[in-house]
Amino acid sequence: MSVWYPYSQMKSMPTPFRVVSGHGARLRLDDGRELIDSISSWWCMIHGYAHPEIVAAIVDQAQRLPHVMLGGLSHGPADDLAARLAEISPGDLSYVFFGDSGSVGVEIALKIAVQYFRNQGLFNKSKIAFLSGAYHGDTLGAMSVCDPVEGMHHLFDGVLIPQIQLPRPPKWGASGVDEYLSVVETILCANKDQLCGLIVEPLMQGAGGFYLYHPDVLRGLRRLCDQVGILLICDEVATGFGRLGVMFASELAGVVPDVSVLGKALTGGHLGMSATMVRPHVFERFYSDVADHALMHGPTFMGNPLACRAALASIELMMDGSVLNRITQIEIRLKRLLKLVGLSQVRDVRVMGALGVVEVVDSSILRQSSQIAAECGVWLRSFGNVIYTAPPYVITDDELDSVMGAIEQIVIGKR
Ligand SMILES: Cc1ncc(COP(=O)(O)O)c(C=O)c1O
């Protein structure tokens, strides 16, 4: 075996299933079995595998121009995608810097926040505030704003840039939002001179256990960022493109961030890409007669034409109202998981949009979860004490029932 697999002890990991193709919500394995992908390949394959319209757009583009650098050159798909993203994004988020993964999109957002103040001569303002429980990616800058304990990065203590850690918001439905915001206010005010931004996953902390918090918190954080004079960065890499039942989670709170990061589902999951978007007042700090005010960043594959075409095709599919309607139906069906509430092994069940989460008391019952699910014809991968589904929106009702059946079997055991 020469492939080095993610988040796995290579010595003891089970042999991975070998996938030969995928269609709709299903993966076909080399032994002929099919598994329903209940987690959309880490939440990105929102329209299912090999969606014909996305594939056609990629093939068409591959025959014309599979790639070209954006340094000094440009192309139609990049222009079209930037314009389309500006149209569909909240408020006046209108300038788009392309990257190639969610982590890189976050790195770009962090650099923008730092340089926004440097370009005004404010060199001390270089720290980022982040929420406990956060996950923003695996590169060193992104790791510096992940929860140091839960963010899987404890091994890198001492290497990462020290940032300003805020407490975790009360979970959705719990009281204490005002008290929480006043604690955050105290920390932000005390660190005002060194802070340039606050990064959050709006309403749902994904890898931090699919933890949901109320829109009032996000509205409060927006107000505090304005009060303290720092940029609000919404990392919509996991929440963007319908996962919580709306196009972007920040919309649910009526909040327009200064910087927004998109990734994962941006291309319908068919190619790696991120888009870091800013509002005009941010862009204007870089638009200058001073050469050094330029944003010094430029991944080789930024704005890749294949990825742009895939993203344009995926957005067109999303904009057809039937997808958001389907997500509502998925949400209604996923609420059947709520019957697990009250079982001694279950701590919490949460359902929002096309996301269903069961948090168990003892994570050891999830140890064999992928294997048990596969026996039920389902692909899932739990983590920590959380088992979840974030299916492709094309999943059928029957497939969704199989997914929920597998989750029940793992949590309750064979009956
Ligand atoms: C909120 C959030 N930000 C950033 C990332 C990193 O994205 P990528 O894995 O594409 O680098 C992730 C990945 O799970 C994420 O959930």
PDBQT file of the ligand as one rigid body, heavy atoms in Angstrom, charges set to zero:
ROOT
HETATM    1  C1  LIG A 501     -15.847  24.753   7.772  1.00  0.00    +0.000 C 
HETATM    2  C2  LIG A 501     -14.677  24.184   7.018  1.00  0.00    +0.000 A 
HETATM    3  N1  LIG A 501     -13.709  25.014   6.597  1.00  0.00    +0.000 NA
HETATM    4  C3  LIG A 501     -12.652  24.553   5.888  1.00  0.00    +0.000 A 
HETATM    5  C4  LIG A 501     -12.513  23.215   5.598  1.00  0.00    +0.000 A 
HETATM    6  C5  LIG A 501     -11.325  22.718   4.828  1.00  0.00    +0.000 C 
HETATM    7  O1  LIG A 501     -11.692  22.386   3.542  1.00  0.00    +0.000 OA
HETATM    8  P1  LIG A 501     -10.757  21.414   2.666  1.00  0.00    +0.000 P 
HETATM    9  O2  LIG A 501     -10.826  20.074   3.282  1.00  0.00    +0.000 OA
HETATM   10  O3  LIG A 501     -11.344  21.479   1.292  1.00  0.00    +0.000 OA
HETATM   11  O4  LIG A 501      -9.371  21.998   2.710  1.00  0.00    +0.000 OA
HETATM   12  C6  LIG A 501     -13.501  22.320   6.021  1.00  0.00    +0.000 A 
HETATM   13  C7  LIG A 501     -13.378  20.878   5.755  1.00  0.00    +0.000 C 
HETATM   14  O5  LIG A 501     -14.051  20.041   6.296  1.00  0.00    +0.000 OA
HETATM   15  C8  LIG A 501     -14.604  22.816   6.770  1.00  0.00    +0.000 A 
HETATM   16  O6  LIG A 501     -15.574  21.999   7.227  1.00  0.00    +0.000 OA
ENDROOT
TORSDOF 0
